[in-house]
Amino acid sequence: MTAATVRLQKRKRESLTDATLLMLISIAIFVIMYAVAVLTLGDKGFNKPKMMIDIINENAHLLIIGCSLTIVMIGGGINISVGGVIGLTAMSCGLFLNWISGTIESPFLTVSLTLLVALGIGLAFGLLQGFMVATLDIQPFIVTLAGMVLARGLTSVLSAKPVTFANAIFKSFKSDTKMELPFLGTMNAQGVLLSPKLELGALIAIIVVVLVWLLLRYAKLGRHIYAIGGNQQSAMMLSINVKSTRFWSYVISGVLSGLAGFVYIMHNAKADPSSVALRSEMDAIAASIIGGTLLTGGVGNIIGTFFGVMILSTIQKVIGLSGLKDAWWQQMASGAMLGLFIVMQSIVLSVRGKQTLKLPPWLSFRRKPEEPSLT
């Protein structure tokens, strides 16, 4: 084997980063899982492309806050207020739409003003939490926990009862902006082509995935986020402004949370203070981890987060179609999948780069040799 061949193989191994490796594992598991669902539940709709489009439509808001969580987790932080911000945004937008109903006739202006309300709420939480984490150096978990409680409390203050949107213009806009995908359609028994439809919220979510991927891969801020998550001291030695980078990561996370609230009402057209986006922050964290993002920071990939959301959503859909309607079955399955991926990440990263397959120390059953006594 020539020296050039050795260098080429070494370069190929080095090009496969931890984030890429974990992402590829997530993609492979999703493909296998979906193939099994097609084989076992094909008669329930999994054998048609419409099922995957429906999963994306139903979980578009989760995909956006998954991107939001991935950004702060790569930087070594956490944000558990995203679900509360979605609830507050959905309730605020619902009340705003009902308030302007009959006064504004322009669909574009109606939707634009509602979007500004959503983004404004997310921006306010992002600025406040970013300031407290970056400038005041308060633990992110404590700050975002307070933000979650505050957002949930404000949601109940705005309305203690479910709010259904009565704005006819918004309803018509919601129904008229679905993108038909005839190339994925299937014929029914009467010979009519049934084409799946991609909702506007799902299209927004896909655009967010692409933009965040570009941010983390090519933008200066994205490289700095990876740097401070990998090693904050090294990042400071490289003259990276750690406080500014962390601050902007939380601002972006807050804005994306507000956008996720807008996407949520685009799909559901109602807001219930007791259940809107309930546990979505936990689902987003789980999706990010399943997609290959490490809680310790420095490692993560938005494409992996997309497939993490798809894995969780497919599990929930499979359980629902299997006849297990109780919510705890989905929670148990999601928890088991999350635990499996955490263990798998530990094993993969422990054996990576070694010539032989060895278990990480915490899985080894061998006893450590006792140190010789000095007496």
C-alpha positions in Angstrom: 0.0 0.0 0.0 1.5 3.3 -1.1 1.9 6.4 1.2 -0.6 8.3 -1.0 -3.3 5.6 -0.5 -2.7 5.6 3.2 -3.1 9.4 3.3 -6.3 9.2 1.2 -7.9 6.6 3.5 -6.9 8.7 6.6 -8.5 11.8 5.0 -11.7 9.9 4.3 -11.9 8.7 7.9 -11.3 12.2 9.2 -13.9 13.6 6.9 -16.6 11.5 8.7 -17.1 13.6 11.7 -18.9 12.5 14.9 -22.0 14.6 13.9 -22.0 13.0 10.4 -21.6 9.5 11.7 -24.5 9.9 14.2 -26.6 11.5 11.6 -26.1 8.6 9.2 -27.0 6.1 12.0 -30.3 8.1 12.6 -31.1 8.0 8.8 -30.4 4.3 8.6 -32.6 3.6 11.6 -35.5 5.7 10.2 -35.3 3.9 6.8 -35.4 0.5 8.5 -38.2 1.6 10.9 -40.3 3.0 8.1 -39.7 -0.1 5.9 -40.9 -2.3 8.8 -44.0 -0.1 9.2 -44.7 -0.4 5.4 -44.5 -4.2 5.6 -46.6 -4.6 8.8 -49.0 -1.7 8.5 -49.1 -1.1 4.8 -52.9 -1.5 4.7 -53.2 1.3 7.3 -51.6 3.8 4.8 -47.9 3.4 5.3 -47.5 2.0 1.8 -48.6 5.4 0.4 -46.5 8.6 0.2 -49.4 10.5 1.7 -48.5 9.0 5.1 -45.1 10.6 5.2 -46.5 14.0 4.0 -49.1 13.8 6.8 -46.4 13.2 9.4 -44.5 16.2 8.2 -47.7 18.4 8.2 -48.7 17.3 11.7 -45.2 17.8 13.2 -44.0 20.9 11.4 -43.9 23.0 14.6 -41.9 20.2 16.3 -39.4 20.3 13.4 -38.9 24.0 13.9 -38.3 23.9 17.6 -36.1 20.9 17.0 -33.9 23.2 15.0 -34.2 25.7 17.8 -33.0 23.2 20.4 -30.2 21.9 18.2 -28.7 25.4 17.9 -28.5 26.0 21.6 -27.5 22.4 22.4 -24.6 22.5 19.9 -23.4 25.6 21.8 -23.5 23.7 25.1 -26.8 25.2 26.3 -30.4 24.1 26.7 -33.8 25.8 26.2 -36.8 24.1 27.7 -39.1 27.2 27.3 -39.9 26.5 23.6 -43.1 24.6 24.4 -44.4 27.4 26.6 -43.5 30.0 24.0 -45.5 28.0 21.4 -48.5 27.9 23.7 -48.3 31.7 24.5 -47.8 32.5 20.8 -50.7 30.3 19.7 -53.1 31.8 22.3 -52.0 35.4 21.5 -52.3 34.9 17.8 -55.8 33.3 18.2 -57.1 36.2 20.3 -55.5 38.7 17.9 -57.2 37.0 14.9 -60.6 37.0 16.6 -60.1 40.7 17.5 -59.3 41.8 14.0 -62.0 39.6 12.5 -64.2 41.7 10.2 -62.0 44.7 10.3 -59.1 43.7 8.0 -60.2 42.3 4.6 -56.7 41.6 3.1 -55.5 38.0 3.6 -51.9 39.1 3.2 -52.1 41.8 5.8 -54.0 39.5 8.2 -51.4 36.8 8.0 -48.5 39.2 8.1 -49.7 41.0 11.3 -50.3 37.6 12.9 -46.8 36.4 12.0 -45.4 39.6 13.4 -47.2 39.0 16.7 -45.7 35.5 16.8 -42.2 36.5 16.0 -42.4 39.4 18.4 -43.2 37.1 21.3 -40.5 34.7 20.4 -38.0 37.6 20.0 -38.9 39.0 23.4 -38.2 35.6 25.1 -35.0 35.1 23.1 -33.6 38.5 24.0 -34.5 38.2 27.7 -33.2 34.6 28.1 -30.1 35.3 26.0 -29.2 38.3 28.1 -29.6 36.3 31.4 -27.6 33.4 30.1 -24.8 35.2 28.3 -24.4 38.4 30.2 -25.6 37.5 33.7 -24.0 34.0 33.4 -27.1 32.2 34.9 -27.5 28.5 34.2 -29.5 28.0 31.0 -31.7 25.3 32.5 -32.8 27.7 35.3 -33.4 30.6 33.0 -35.4 28.6 30.4 -37.3 26.8 33.2 -38.5 30.2 34.5 -39.3 31.1 30.9 -41.4 28.0 30.4 -43.4 28.6 33.6 -43.8 32.3 32.7 -45.1 31.5 29.2 -47.5 28.8 30.4 -48.8 31.2 33.1 -49.3 34.0 30.6 -51.2 31.6 28.3 -53.7 30.8 31.1 -54.0 34.5 32.0 -54.9 35.4 28.4 -57.7 32.7 28.3 -58.5 29.9 30.7 -60.7 28.3 28.0 -59.8 26.9 24.6 -59.9 29.5 21.8 -61.2 28.6 18.3 -60.2 30.9 15.5 -63.2 32.7 14.0 -61.3 34.7 11.4 -62.7 33.6 8.1 -59.9 35.2 6.1 -57.3 33.2 8.0 -59.3 30.0 7.6 -59.6 30.5 3.8 -55.9 31.4 3.6 -55.0 28.2 5.6 -57.0 26.0 3.2 -55.9 27.7 0.0 -52.2 27.6 0.6 -51.7 23.8 0.5 -49.2 22.6 -2.1 -50.6 19.7 -4.1 -48.1 16.9 -4.9 -49.7 15.0 -7.8 -46.4 13.1 -8.6 -46.9 11.4 -5.1 -50.6 10.6 -5.7 -52.3 7.2 -5.8 -55.4 6.0 -7.5 -58.4 5.0 -5.5 -60.9 2.3 -6.3 -62.9 4.7 -8.6 -59.8 5.6 -10.6 -59.5 9.1 -9.1 -56.0 10.4 -8.4 -55.6 11.3 -4.7 -52.7 13.7 -4.3 -51.1 14.5 -0.9 -51.0 18.1 0.0 -48.1 19.8 1.8 -49.3 22.5 4.1 -47.8 26.0 4.3 -46.5 25.3 7.8 -44.7 22.2 6.7 -43.1 24.2 3.8 -42.0 26.8 6.3 -40.5 24.1 8.5 -38.5 22.6 5.6 -37.2 26.1 4.7 -36.2 26.6 8.3 -34.2 23.3 8.2 -32.4 24.5 5.1 -31.6 27.9 6.5 -30.4 26.6 9.8 -28.2 24.0 8.0 -26.6 26.9 6.0 -26.2 28.9 9.1 -24.4 26.2 11.0 -22.3 25.0 8.1 -21.2 28.2 6.3 -21.9 31.2 8.6 -19.4 32.6 11.0 -21.9 32.5 13.8 -22.5 28.8 13.2 -18.8 28.0 13.4 -18.6 29.9 16.6 -21.5 28.0 18.1 -19.7 24.7 17.4 -16.5 26.2 18.8 -18.0 27.3 22.2 -19.9 24.0 22.5 -16.8 22.0 21.9 -14.4 23.8 24.2 -15.3 27.2 25.6 -11.7 28.0 26.8 -10.3 27.1 23.4 -12.9 29.3 21.7 -11.9 32.3 23.9 -8.2 31.7 23.0 -9.2 31.9 19.4 -10.7 35.4 20.1 -14.3 34.2 19.7 -16.8 36.4 21.6 -18.4 33.6 23.7 -21.0 35.9 25.3 -22.2 37.4 22.0 -22.3 33.9 20.3 -24.4 32.4 23.2 -26.7 35.5 23.2 -27.5 35.3 19.5 -28.0 31.5 19.7 -30.8 32.1 22.3 -32.2 35.0 20.3 -32.5 32.7 17.2 -33.9 30.0 19.3 -36.6 32.3 20.7 -37.6 33.6 17.2 -37.8 30.1 15.9 -40.1 29.2 18.9 -42.4 32.1 18.0 -42.4 30.9 14.3 -43.3 27.4 15.5 -46.3 28.8 17.4 -47.5 30.4 14.2 -47.0 27.2 12.3 -48.9 25.4 15.1 -52.0 27.5 14.6 -51.7 27.2 10.8 -52.3 23.5 11.3 -54.7 23.3 14.3 -56.6 26.7 14.1 -57.2 26.5 17.8 -55.4 27.0 21.1 -56.1 25.2 24.4 -54.2 26.5 27.4 -54.1 23.1 29.0 -52.8 21.1 26.1 -51.3 23.4 23.4 -47.8 22.0 22.5 -47.7 20.1 25.7 -44.4 18.2 26.2 -43.2 19.6 22.9 -40.0 20.8 24.5 -39.2 17.3 25.7 -40.0 15.9 22.2 -37.7 18.5 20.6 -34.8 17.6 22.9 -35.4 13.9 22.3 -35.5 14.5 18.5 -32.3 16.5 18.6 -30.5 13.8 20.6 -31.8 11.0 18.4 -30.6 13.0 15.4 -27.1 13.0 16.8 -26.8 16.2 18.9 -24.8 15.7 22.1 -26.0 17.3 25.4 -22.4 18.1 26.1 -22.3 20.4 23.1 -20.0 20.7 20.0 -21.6 17.9 18.0 -24.9 18.1 16.1 -26.5 18.2 12.7 -29.8 19.8 11.6 -30.4 17.0 9.0 -30.1 14.5 11.8 -32.6 16.5 13.8 -35.0 16.3 10.9 -34.8 12.5 10.9 -35.0 12.5 14.7 -38.3 14.2 14.4 -39.4 11.7 11.8 -38.3 8.8 13.9 -40.3 10.0 16.9 -43.4 10.9 14.8 -43.3 7.5 13.0 -43.2 5.7 16.3 -46.2 7.6 17.6 -48.1 7.0 14.3 -47.3 3.3 14.4 -48.5 3.0 18.0 -51.7 4.9 17.2 -52.5 2.8 14.2 -51.7 -0.4 16.1 -54.7 0.3 18.4 -52.8 1.6 21.4 -54.6 4.9 21.8 -53.5 5.7 25.4 -50.9 8.5 25.6 -48.6 6.6 27.9 -47.8 4.0 25.2 -46.3 6.8 23.0 -44.5 8.3 25.9 -43.0 5.0 26.9 -41.9 4.3 23.3 -40.3 7.8 22.9 -38.5 7.4 26.3 -37.2 3.9 25.3 -36.0 5.2 21.9 -34.3 8.2 23.6 -32.5 6.0 26.1 -31.4 3.6 23.3 -29.9 6.4 21.3 -28.1 7.9 24.3 -26.5 4.5 25.0 -25.7 4.0 21.3 -24.1 7.4 21.1 -21.9 6.6 24.1 -20.8 3.3 22.5 -20.2 4.7 19.1 -18.1 7.6 20.3 -16.1 5.4 22.6 -15.1 2.9 20.0 -14.6 5.5 17.2 -11.1 5.6 15.9 -10.0 2.4 17.7 -8.5 -0.4 15.8 -10.5 -3.1 17.7 -14.0 -3.0 19.0 -13.9 -2.3 22.7 -16.8 -1.4 25.0 -16.6 1.9 26.8 -15.3 1.7 30.4 -18.7 2.1 32.0 -20.0 -1.1 30.1 -16.9 -3.2 30.9 -17.4 -6.0 33.4 -13.7 -6.3 34.1 -12.5 -5.2 37.5 -9.8 -2.7 37.6 -6.5 -4.1 38.9 -5.9 -3.1 42.5 -3.0 -0.8 43.2 -0.2 -2.4 45.1 -0.1 -1.5 48.8 2.8 0.5 50.2 2.8 -1.4 53.5 
